[in-house]
């Protein structure tokens, strides 16, 4: 006997908020990945150009380098330098040079040297930056992994998960398997030390014997749709396409929209079933 009226109706607010949220998260993820990729592309191009200039350039005169070094966690170093030198025609040049290193540091006790392109002195390479080429490559790879993979990938993944939740809910609205599952444990979720929600772990079996298990987090002000007075079981819907993606109903039947009369009948049916099982 099914407990819920079919076909189910999805709450319109759930549909548009989930769809909009998923799309926004994906766009943010793609934008973050593209931004980091562009940033690291510029860093790669700059490092390759400087390596070429160091090999083909001519030595400068009266070279000096000074500026600021910012160290993060003792392993990541950001250099913001002001480089001055005089070329072979006795023309003075001054420009900024910025680069990052991972695990390696510039030996600022060593005398800085500049090599520049003889026909274009504005393009130069500094010995301090060339001495830590390996560490600069490591920093570029690290930032690419963090920016493109972790930041961009995380936002894109969360957006995809939101759209998948909407797809699963739509599938369950049309046809699904109702399963009353047993709550195995409830784990408090916290933000710092504040209790903000509960994670419900559950397990059960479908009529055909297939195991259903999973977990779902609810904010502190919500609970799942319990199927018994002792709050030991709850109702979940299983999409017919994927038994591993159960949809856990909230106590107010969210994400589905039921009339007060329909909700009352469902609760009565669950209470009757619970009493019979007991």
C-alpha positions as CSV (number, residue, x, y, z in Angstrom):
1,X,0.0,0.0,0.0
2,X,1.4,3.4,-1.0
3,X,1.3,6.1,1.6
4,X,1.7,9.2,-0.7
5,X,-0.8,10.4,-3.3
6,X,0.5,10.0,-6.8
7,X,1.6,11.7,-8.9
8,X,3.3,14.0,-6.4
9,X,3.6,17.8,-6.9
10,X,6.9,19.5,-6.3
11,X,6.9,22.8,-4.4
12,X,7.5,25.6,-7.0
13,X,9.9,27.4,-4.6
14,X,12.0,24.2,-4.3
15,X,12.2,23.9,-8.1
16,X,13.2,27.4,-8.9
17,X,15.5,27.9,-5.9
18,X,17.3,24.6,-6.6
19,X,17.6,25.2,-10.3
20,X,18.8,28.8,-9.9
21,X,21.2,27.8,-7.1
22,X,22.6,25.0,-9.1
23,X,23.2,27.1,-12.2
24,X,24.7,29.9,-10.2
25,X,27.1,27.6,-8.5
26,X,28.2,26.0,-11.8
27,X,28.7,29.4,-13.4
28,X,30.8,30.6,-10.3
29,X,32.8,27.4,-10.5
30,X,33.5,27.8,-14.2
31,X,34.4,31.5,-13.8
32,X,36.7,30.7,-10.9
33,X,38.4,27.9,-12.9
34,X,38.8,30.2,-15.9
35,X,40.1,33.1,-13.8
36,X,42.7,30.9,-12.1
37,X,43.7,29.3,-15.5
38,X,44.2,32.8,-17.0
39,X,46.2,33.9,-14.0
40,X,48.5,30.8,-14.1
41,X,48.8,31.1,-17.9
42,X,50.2,34.6,-17.4
43,X,52.6,33.3,-14.8
44,X,53.7,30.5,-17.0
45,X,54.3,32.8,-20.0
46,X,56.2,35.2,-17.8
47,X,58.5,32.5,-16.4
48,X,59.1,31.1,-19.9
49,X,60.0,34.5,-21.2
50,X,62.3,35.3,-18.3
51,X,64.1,31.9,-18.8
52,X,64.6,32.7,-22.5
53,X,65.9,36.2,-21.7
54,X,68.3,34.9,-19.1
55,X,69.8,32.6,-21.7
56,X,69.9,35.1,-24.6
57,X,70.3,38.4,-22.7
58,X,73.3,40.6,-21.9
59,X,74.4,41.6,-18.4
60,X,73.2,44.9,-17.0
61,X,75.2,47.3,-14.8
62,X,74.5,48.8,-11.4
63,X,71.7,46.3,-10.6
64,X,69.6,46.5,-7.5
65,X,66.5,44.7,-6.3
66,X,64.4,45.5,-3.2
67,X,60.8,45.1,-2.1
68,X,58.4,43.0,0.0
69,X,58.3,39.3,0.7
70,X,55.1,37.8,2.1
71,X,55.3,34.3,3.5
72,X,52.3,32.0,4.0
73,X,52.5,29.0,6.3
74,X,56.3,29.1,6.0
75,X,56.2,27.4,2.5
76,X,54.5,29.8,0.1
77,X,56.4,33.1,-0.6
78,X,55.2,36.1,-2.6
79,X,57.8,38.4,-3.9
80,X,57.0,42.0,-4.9
81,X,60.2,43.6,-6.0
82,X,61.4,46.9,-7.5
83,X,64.3,46.2,-9.9
84,X,66.7,48.9,-11.2
85,X,69.6,48.5,-13.6
86,X,71.6,50.4,-16.2
87,X,71.9,49.1,-19.7
88,X,75.0,49.2,-22.0
89,X,74.0,52.6,-23.3
90,X,74.0,54.0,-19.8
91,X,70.2,54.3,-19.7
92,X,68.6,53.6,-16.3
93,X,65.7,51.3,-16.1
94,X,63.3,50.6,-13.2
95,X,60.4,48.1,-13.2
96,X,58.4,45.9,-10.9
97,X,58.8,42.1,-10.7
98,X,56.3,39.8,-9.0
99,X,56.5,36.1,-8.6
100,X,55.7,33.3,-6.1
101,X,57.6,30.3,-4.9
102,X,56.6,27.1,-3.1
103,X,59.1,25.5,-0.7
104,X,61.9,27.6,-2.0
105,X,63.2,31.0,-1.1
106,X,65.3,33.6,-2.7
107,X,68.8,34.1,-1.3
108,X,68.6,37.8,-0.8
109,X,72.1,37.9,0.6
110,X,73.4,37.2,-2.9
111,X,74.1,40.1,-5.3
112,X,71.2,40.5,-7.8
113,X,72.1,40.4,-11.4
114,X,70.0,41.4,-14.5
115,X,70.1,40.2,-18.0
116,X,68.1,42.0,-20.7
117,X,67.4,41.8,-24.4
118,X,70.0,44.1,-26.1
119,X,67.4,45.4,-28.6
120,X,64.7,45.7,-26.0
121,X,66.0,46.5,-22.5
122,X,62.5,46.8,-21.1
123,X,62.4,43.0,-21.1
124,X,64.8,41.6,-18.5
125,X,65.3,38.7,-16.1
126,X,66.6,38.8,-12.5
127,X,69.0,36.3,-11.1
128,X,67.0,36.0,-7.9
129,X,64.0,34.9,-9.8
130,X,66.0,32.5,-12.0
131,X,67.6,30.9,-8.9
132,X,64.2,29.6,-7.8
133,X,62.7,28.5,-11.1
134,X,61.8,25.0,-9.8
135,X,60.0,26.5,-6.8
136,X,58.2,29.0,-9.1
137,X,57.0,26.1,-11.3
138,X,55.8,24.3,-8.1
139,X,53.9,27.4,-7.0
140,X,52.2,27.6,-10.4
141,X,51.1,24.0,-10.4
142,X,49.9,24.3,-6.8
143,X,47.8,27.4,-7.5
144,X,46.4,25.7,-10.6
145,X,45.4,22.7,-8.6
146,X,43.8,24.8,-5.8
147,X,42.2,27.3,-8.1
148,X,41.0,25.2,-11.0
149,X,40.5,21.9,-9.2
150,X,39.6,22.7,-5.7
151,X,37.8,26.1,-5.9
152,X,36.4,25.8,-9.4
153,X,35.7,22.1,-9.1
154,X,34.0,22.4,-5.7
155,X,31.6,25.1,-6.8
156,X,30.8,23.2,-10.1
157,X,30.3,19.9,-8.1
158,X,27.9,21.6,-5.6
159,X,26.0,23.1,-8.5
160,X,25.8,19.7,-10.2
161,X,24.6,18.1,-7.0
162,X,21.8,20.7,-6.6
163,X,20.6,20.0,-10.1
164,X,20.8,16.2,-9.5
165,X,18.6,16.6,-6.3
166,X,16.1,18.4,-8.5
167,X,16.2,15.6,-11.1
168,X,15.8,12.9,-8.4
169,X,12.9,14.7,-6.8
170,X,11.2,15.1,-10.2
171,X,11.7,11.4,-10.9
172,X,10.2,10.5,-7.5
173,X,7.2,12.8,-8.2
174,X,6.3,10.7,-11.2
175,X,7.1,7.3,-9.9
176,X,9.1,6.0,-7.0
177,X,9.3,3.3,-4.4
178,X,8.3,4.2,-0.8
179,X,10.6,2.7,1.9
180,X,10.3,3.1,5.6
181,X,13.9,3.0,6.8
182,X,15.4,2.6,10.2
183,X,17.5,5.5,11.7
184,X,20.8,4.0,12.8
185,X,22.3,7.1,14.3
186,X,21.9,10.9,14.5
187,X,25.1,13.0,14.4
188,X,25.0,16.6,15.4
189,X,26.6,19.0,12.9
190,X,28.3,22.1,14.2
191,X,29.6,25.4,13.0
192,X,32.5,26.2,15.4
193,X,30.8,25.1,18.6
194,X,27.2,25.9,17.7
195,X,24.8,23.1,17.0
196,X,23.3,23.9,13.6
197,X,21.8,20.7,12.4
198,X,21.6,16.9,12.5
199,X,22.8,14.2,10.2
200,X,20.5,11.2,10.0
201,X,22.0,7.9,9.0
202,X,19.5,5.2,7.8
203,X,19.2,1.8,6.4
204,X,16.4,-0.4,5.1
205,X,15.3,-2.7,2.3
206,X,13.0,-2.4,-0.7
207,X,10.3,-5.0,-1.3
208,X,12.6,-6.8,-3.8
209,X,15.3,-7.1,-1.1
210,X,17.6,-4.5,-2.4
211,X,19.4,-2.6,0.5
212,X,18.7,1.1,0.9
213,X,21.1,3.2,3.0
214,X,22.4,6.8,3.2
215,X,22.5,9.9,5.3
216,X,20.8,13.3,5.1
217,X,21.6,16.5,7.0
218,X,18.7,18.7,8.2
219,X,19.1,22.2,9.7
220,X,18.3,22.3,13.5
221,X,14.8,23.7,12.9
222,X,13.8,20.7,10.7
223,X,13.3,17.0,11.1
224,X,12.7,14.2,8.6
225,X,9.3,12.7,8.1
226,X,9.2,10.2,10.9
227,X,7.2,7.0,10.3
228,X,6.6,6.2,13.9
229,X,5.9,8.0,17.2
230,X,9.3,7.0,18.7
231,X,11.2,8.7,15.8
232,X,13.1,5.5,15.0
233,X,12.1,5.2,11.4
234,X,11.4,7.7,8.5
235,X,10.0,7.7,5.1
236,X,12.2,7.9,2.0
237,X,11.5,7.7,-1.7
238,X,13.7,5.7,-4.0
239,X,13.9,6.8,-7.7
240,X,13.3,3.8,-9.9
241,X,16.3,4.7,-11.9
242,X,18.8,4.7,-9.0
243,X,18.4,2.9,-5.7
244,X,21.5,4.6,-4.4
245,X,20.0,8.1,-4.5
246,X,17.1,8.1,-2.0
247,X,15.1,11.3,-1.5
248,X,14.5,11.9,2.2
249,X,11.3,13.7,3.0
250,X,11.2,16.5,5.5
251,X,8.7,16.6,8.3
252,X,6.5,19.0,6.3
253,X,6.8,16.7,3.2
254,X,9.2,19.1,1.5
255,X,10.2,19.0,-1.4
256,X,6.7,17.9,-2.3
257,X,3.5,19.8,-1.9
258,X,0.6,18.1,-0.2
259,X,-2.7,19.6,1.0
260,X,-3.4,19.5,4.7
261,X,-5.9,16.7,4.1
262,X,-3.4,14.7,2.2
263,X,-0.8,15.2,4.9
264,X,-3.2,14.1,7.6
265,X,-4.1,10.9,5.7
266,X,-0.4,10.0,5.2
267,X,0.3,10.5,8.9
268,X,-2.7,8.3,9.8
269,X,-1.6,5.6,7.4
270,X,2.0,5.7,8.8
271,X,0.7,5.5,12.4
272,X,-1.6,2.6,11.5
273,X,1.3,0.8,9.8
274,X,3.6,1.4,12.7
275,X,1.0,0.1,15.2
276,X,0.5,-3.0,13.1
277,X,4.2,-3.6,12.8
278,X,4.6,-3.2,16.6
